[in-house]
């Protein structure tokens, strides 16, 4: 096959091609005696770094799950959407991934196989988990053998359910070749589990009405468990106050308003430009958006404090946000409050919490029950 160069018949074009090649050959090159590495050495380092990444993801996820558990447990009395959860989490090799490097790395680092074992034991659950340790393998639950290679999560739930939702479950654990029998009862929790999106670099945390989602970017933007608790409490606040559904309802009302206005204009000689209808739709989406965020902040502080987190230093997150990432957000609102006003009213929320604590009053958010009910929100009205 002829080369592209041989197919060029125009002499000036050939000269230009030669010049181009000569210029490329004249590119500068390094002159120091830098070190080289074998493929095996590089592959070893690649493996090490991948293991470090996986361990980081795993540790971060466990940390978030523990903080979330504390908040969901401490505030279960307020949640109409509740569930039960034991003071530990379980995993096996099949729960890591269908296939790929993560599965192989987890298998090697954590000695995982098809038998479920304790992933982490939550803090502040000693009364139910004193004899349970990370790495313990689950052999049987309430007399049901769950050590088969075919055991799935649904089989575990079925075995746990044999004792009902409140009575202690009997576990047979295997630890260092020794079988150990323990009893453990579940906790009532708000049914808003957390999901950690460790692949997402953007700074974001949000609620969808059913769960709480946090990106790794947001996780990295925080500096303490207390800041994470403030944020998780905020997102749980969105869920329990039904902000997502209320936002959808507002959008639906905006569409109805647009339809009514359009039909009204059709009965006249007037015609409104499209931006009017677009503005109505946008305002319907935005209406109360900032106030929903303020309410979630208010509820979130209470929920985090009730779970044992001192959030007095956490609200500085918004000052740091202005300095490091969002100077324009100091005094400008979007769908969220401006950073400065957010800091001020969060401080006032903390003052309210501390005043109640000083007087020995229960830490219960103040809700205007004359203008709402348990049907409008997922918040159980406290007994007087």
Secondary structure as GFF3:
##gff-version 3
##sequence-region A 1 384
A	DSSP	three_ten_helix	5	7	.	.	.	ID=ss1
A	DSSP	alpha_helix	11	25	.	.	.	ID=ss2
A	DSSP	alpha_helix	39	74	.	.	.	ID=ss3
A	DSSP	three_ten_helix	76	78	.	.	.	ID=ss4
A	DSSP	beta_strand	82	85	.	.	.	ID=ss5
A	DSSP	beta_strand	88	91	.	.	.	ID=ss6
A	DSSP	alpha_helix	93	96	.	.	.	ID=ss7
A	DSSP	alpha_helix	101	109	.	.	.	ID=ss8
A	DSSP	beta_strand	117	121	.	.	.	ID=ss9
A	DSSP	alpha_helix	126	129	.	.	.	ID=ss10
A	DSSP	beta_strand	137	141	.	.	.	ID=ss11
A	DSSP	beta_strand	144	145	.	.	.	ID=ss12
A	DSSP	alpha_helix	153	160	.	.	.	ID=ss13
A	DSSP	three_ten_helix	161	163	.	.	.	ID=ss14
A	DSSP	beta_strand	169	175	.	.	.	ID=ss15
A	DSSP	beta_strand	178	184	.	.	.	ID=ss16
A	DSSP	beta_strand	187	190	.	.	.	ID=ss17
A	DSSP	beta_strand	194	197	.	.	.	ID=ss18
A	DSSP	beta_strand	205	207	.	.	.	ID=ss19
A	DSSP	beta_strand	212	215	.	.	.	ID=ss20
A	DSSP	alpha_helix	216	221	.	.	.	ID=ss21
A	DSSP	alpha_helix	225	240	.	.	.	ID=ss22
A	DSSP	alpha_helix	243	266	.	.	.	ID=ss23
A	DSSP	alpha_helix	274	286	.	.	.	ID=ss24
A	DSSP	alpha_helix	289	306	.	.	.	ID=ss25
A	DSSP	three_ten_helix	314	316	.	.	.	ID=ss26
A	DSSP	alpha_helix	317	324	.	.	.	ID=ss27
A	DSSP	three_ten_helix	327	330	.	.	.	ID=ss28
A	DSSP	alpha_helix	339	359	.	.	.	ID=ss29
###
